[in-house]
Amino acid sequence: MNQIKAIVFDAYGTLFDVHTVASRCEQFFPGFGQTISEIWRQKQLEYSWLRSLMGRYENFWHVTEDALGFALKSLGLNANEEVRAAVLEEYLRLKPYPEVPQALQALRHHKLAILSNGTPNMLNAAVTNAGLTDAFSSVISVDEVKSFKPLMGVYQLAPSKLHVRREEILFISSNAWDASGAKVFGFNVCWINRFGKTFEELHVEPDLTITGLDQLIEKL
């Protein structure tokens, strides 16, 4: 890898466990919590890609709301606006993975930033509620360019905001599609494979593969 001057993290699924929402879903829909969470996340990603392809941008909060609507409808579950709002707001309180706070503290001698599909409000709320506000020099939302990863122009936000070359950035994501896009863009890439998944067949490979953020400290 090139000399690293900044480390840029994806947020959802990388720093924050998106399936934190499952327990809240279970409260309102007993027996369906985990299933709702899984469908919700998959449709959230699909809708971000589809909206980018169709040129019909809506911010990630609306995308997340629409994905929840699909998940409930697909399972034949009815929910009034109050319940839907209560479930949706769990995205503002996602828990970080257990090793994340200590690992970020150990990496603080680097310039640390987030580049995420989330809206500024979503990201700031998640970072604040997790007690990670002081960890990052920048929290960058794709909302600035009105499109979603993995479009190349989205990744350009990081070098532009951090004033470093793309070759000097280590981009970290647990989402293999995101890691692939970042590698095509020209970042050094670390893939967090916490759950033994298979990397995408897109003819690029991450520079590093780890199973938890704490392992990055040893690699660097």
Helices and strands as residue ranges (DSSP letters): E 6-9, G 18-20, H 21-28, H 33-54, H 60-74, H 81-88, G 89-92, H 100-106, E 111-116, H 120-129, G 133-135, E 138-141, G 142-144, H 152-155, H 157-162, G 166-168, E 169-173, H 176-185, E 188-192, E 208-210, H 214-219
